[in-house]
Amino acid sequence: MTQKNARLIFENGQSFLGTAFGAEAEAIAEVVFNTAMVGYQEMFSDPSCCDQMVVMTYPLIGSYGLADDDYESHIPRLSALIVREYNGRPSNYRYTRTLGDVMLEHGIPGIEGVDTREITRMLRAEGSMRALLTGMDCTVEEGIERIRNTPAAHDQARRVGCKKLWYSRTPNHRYNVVAVDFGIKMSIVRRLNAKGCNVTVVPCTATAEEVRALRPDGLLLSNGPGDPADVPEAEMLAKALMGSLPMFGINLGHLVMARACGAKIYKMKFGHHGGNHPVKNLLTGRVEITSQGHIHVVDEASVANTELLVTHVNLLDGTVEGLRCDRLRLFSTQHHPESAPGPQDSDYLFDQFIAMMDQGRKEEGVCHA
């Protein structure tokens, strides 16, 4: 049996002993649990995990390694990984590197051999909380004091998003899309490319004038980490452009769009992270199995004071998962339609965005913002 050499200390005083893997480093961050059974690479490289320690509820992680084509970003942003069992000898013809090696390269620590079920139950009962991943020499009392003296993280979207615009082009494109980068997943860009869209990715600080100068057929507000209140410039951008061109918000982009329309946002007890979340499309009655990653949601009561229509709800807790306003030609989704990882039930939302842009081209004076 591997000797335990790492300690995970929660701010409520709970402590778990395990074995370190990845980088030899300490981390203090908010802890969330992820229910995905596959797709740990997509989660690991998703910028939406910035400043989070992620507890994987599936017990064996690392068994198929990491493949070059499956990254959601080039630089993983999560603070630490917590697993029941880490497998450092992958069996997969596509893998090029092990999870532990990539964590070591990027300074991300991990701990295995802890009771992830117990941790998950604790987070469900008490809500997400911060923890310290450290060595065996640190006492619980010292760990709690260090957590209390460490300021809470914020402004994640601004930190993980691009600083200058960049392009992702596709042959014989039909549409030009500007994507506001709060921590965009590469799979979103790939899906837009596959649908015939050239994509120009711009920083979350971009102005309406800068976006108009790019003459897009549509605007996408991307996924990303943190609180939408941390990116007021993006909210101003959405307000300035809504109604002038089709707009699609995903994840954090959904929350930014909702705030721009007058809705309110609140932080959940422990959020939605991982797969197998049933979401009902209220327009069709169809239930979609979705992949998710968020801890803030739209306050449904506040939607009544806006022009927005709730189009999707989470069947586990009734939270808002989708919004729409036909007059302003915008819609949004809290879950991940790009299906990486996860089911492909919500891929039609990209087609819905394409249809909006196609309709805009048919209307005089609406081809470009």
N, C-alpha and C positions, 0 to 999 in steps of 0.2 A: 504494500500500500504506500502511495506517495505521501511523504511527510507534509503536514500542514505548515505553511509558512506565510500565510496572509490572513488579515482580519478585515471584516466588513462591519463597520460600526454605524448604526443608524442614529438619527438625532433623538429618537424616542428611547434610546438606551439599549436596544437589542443589538446583539453582536453575533457574528457568524464566522467560524474558522474554516479556511479552505487552503487550496494550493494555487499559487500564482502562475500565470502564463502570460504570454505577450511581453510587454515592456516592463522593466523594473522601475515602476513609477508609482506615485500616489495620486489619488484623485478625490475631489470633493464635488459632488453634483447631485441633482435630483434623480431619484431612482424611479423607473417605470418598468412595467412588465409587458412583454411582447408575446402574443399567443400564436404567432405563425409557426407552422410545422415545417415549412421549407422557406428558402429565400433569406437565409441569414446574411448572405453577401449583400443583397440589395438593401436590407435594413442597415447593416454595418456601414455602408457607403452612402446612405441617404443623409443629406445635409440637415433634414428635419430632426435628426437625432443629436444635433449639436447641444453640448452641455448636459447630456443625459447619461446616466448609467443604466444600461438595459439588462433586465433579467429575462432570459429566454425560458419560457415555460416548457418548451419541448426539451427533453432531457439530454439528447446527444447533439452537440454542435461541433462543426468542423469536419464532418465525415466525407464531404465531397470537395473540400478545399475552396479555393477562389479561382474563377476563370476571368481572363482578361476582358471578355466582352460583356460581363455582367455588372460592372461597376456603375453606380448611379452618380458618382463624382470621383474625381481623381484623389481627393484628400478626405479620408474618413474624419468625421467631426465628433463622434460620440466620446464621452469621457472615460468609460470603462464598460466591460462586458462581464456579466455574471451568469454562469452556467452550472448545470448539474455535473456534466461530464464533457470535457474537451477532447476531441480526437485530432491528434497532430499527424496522423498517417492517413491521408485521404485516399479514397478509392473512387476515381473518376477520371476518365480519359481526357476531359477538357481542362482539368485543373492545372494551373501553372505555379501557384504558391499556396502555402498553408495559411490559415487564418492567423495563427500565432505569429508567423513571420511578418505578416503585413502589420499586425498590431505593434510588433517590436519596432519596425521601421518608422511608424508614425507616433511612437511614444504613448501608446494606448495600453493600459494595464488590464488584466483580466483575472478572475478568480473562479476556480472550479471546485467541485466537491462540497458545495453548500446545498442546503435544502431549498431549492428554488420554489417548491410548492408552499413551504411555510412562509417564505418571503412574499410570494404573491398573495397569499391569504391575508398577511399583515397589511399589505398595501391596499387591498380591497376593503379591509375593515377600517383602517385609519387614514387612508388617502396617501397619495404620493408624498414622499418626504426626501430630504437630503441624507446622504451617507458619506462616509470616508472609507476609501479602500487604502489600506496601509499594511505595514508589517506587524509581526507578532509583538514587538516591543511596545507598541502604543496601547495604553490602557483605555478602557471604555470612557472613563471620565475625561481623559486627555482628548480623546477623539470627539466627544460631544462639545467640548470647549472649542476645539479647532473649527468644527462645523459652524458653531454660533458666531465665531469671529471672522468667518469668510462671507463676504457679501454675496447675495444671490445674483446669479447670472442674468443678464438682460441684453437686449439689442443684438440677438443672435442673427436675425435675418440680414442685417446690415454687414455683419462680419463674414457670413458664409457666402453671400451673393457676390457676383462679379463686380469688379471696379470699373471695367470698360466694356463696351458692347462687343459681342462676338457673333459669328454667323454659323448656321448649319444649313447648308443648301442641299437640294435634291434635284435630280435631272427632270426636265420637263415639268417644272412646278406650275401650279395653277393659282396659288395664293401666297401672299406675303403676310406673315404673322410676326408681330412684335411680342415677345415674352418678357415680362418684368420678373427679374430674378430675385426671389427671396431665399433661394437655396434649391434651384430647380433640379429635378431628377432628369438624368439623361434619357430615361425611357419615355418621358413626356415629349422631349424633343424628337426622339426617334419615331414616336407614333405620329406626330405632326408631319415629319418628313415622309413617312409612309403613306400619308393621306394626300400628298402632293403639295405640301407647304414648305416654302423657304422660311426659316425662322431666324429672326434677329433678336438676340438676347441682350437686354439692357439692364443696367443697375437699378436697384429699387429706389434710387434717388433721382431717376430720370424725370424730366418735366414733360408736361403736355406738349409744349412746343417742340421738344426734341423728338417725341414720339410721332407727332404729326409730320415732321420733316422726313421721316422714314416712309411715309405714305403706305401704311399697312392696310390690309383688308380686314384684319381683326386683331384684338388685343387679348393676350392671355396673362392672367395674374397667377404666378406659379405657386407651388407648395413651398413650405419653408418652416423653420423653427420659431418658437417664441410667441410673444404677445403681439397682436396686430397694432396695438397702441404704440409700439416701438418704431413703427414706420409711417408716421403721419404724412410724409411726402407722397407715399404711394396712395394713401386715401385721397389726397388732394388731386393726384393724377387721375384716379378713377372717377372722381366727381366731375373733373373737367372734360373727360372724354366720353362718359356714358351718354348714350343716345346718338353719338356721332359715328360710332362704328361698333360692330359686334364685340362683345366682351365675355370672356369665359374665365371663371375663377376656380382654382383647385386648392383645397386644404387651407393654408394661410391666405392664399389669394381669395378664397371664398369668404373668409372673415373680413379681409380688407374691403371687399366689395360690399358686404353687408353693412359695415360701419359707414361706408360712403353713402349708402342709401338711407341711413338713419337708424339701423338696428343696433342693438347692444350685444356685447360679448361677455361671457363669464368663464371662469376657469373651473373645470370639472374636478371631481374628487380624485380620480386616478386616470382619467382619459381613456382613449381607445388606441391600442397599439397592437398591430398584427393582423391576422387574417380571420376569415370565417364570421364576419359581422353581417347579419342579415339587415338589409335596407329595403324599405318598401317605396316603390315609385308610386306616388299618389295619383299621378296622371294616368297611369296604365294599370295599376293594381298589381304589377309584377314585383316579385321579391328578388333582389339581387344579393348575391354573396360577395362581400367586398373586402378589400385590404385597407387598413386605416393606420393613421399615425398622428394623433393630435391630443391636446389636453384642454384647449379652449373651444367653445362652441357658441353658436348664435342663441340668444335668449328668444325663444319662440314668442313669448308675450309681446316683445318689442316689435316683432315683425308686423303686427296689426296696425302700427302707426306709420307704416311705409307703403310703397307701391309694390313691394315684393310679395310673391306667392311661394309658400312652402311646397316644394315638389317631392322631397324625399325625407323620410324619417327612419331613424334607427329603431328596429323592432326590439332591441334588448332594453333600451331605456327611454325611447321616445324622443331623443334629441334630434334637432334639425340636421339633415344631411344634404339638403339641396334647396336652392332658391332660384326664382326666375322673375323677370319683368319684361314682358313682350314690348311694351311701349319704348323702354330704354334699350331694348335688344341686348339683354345680358342674362346670364344664368351662371350658376356655380354649384360646386359639389364639395362636401367635406371629405369624402373618401377619395380613393386613388383610382381613377378610371384607366390609367395606363397599365394596370395589372402586373406590376413588377415589384415584389412577387404577388401572386394571388390570382383569383378567378378573372375571367375576361367578361364578366356579366355587364360591366359598365362601359365597355369600349364604345358603345353607340354614342356616348356624349361627345366624342370627337367628331363623329358624323353630324351631330346636331350643330356643333360649332361651324363645320364646313357648310352646312345648309344655310346657316345665318349669313355667312360671308357670301355665299352664292346669291342669296336674296338681295343682299346689299349691293351687289354689282348690277343687279337688274333695276335698281331704283336710282333714278337720276340724282346726281349730286351726293350719293352715299358711297360711291366706289372707294373713296379714300377719306380719311378724317380731315 
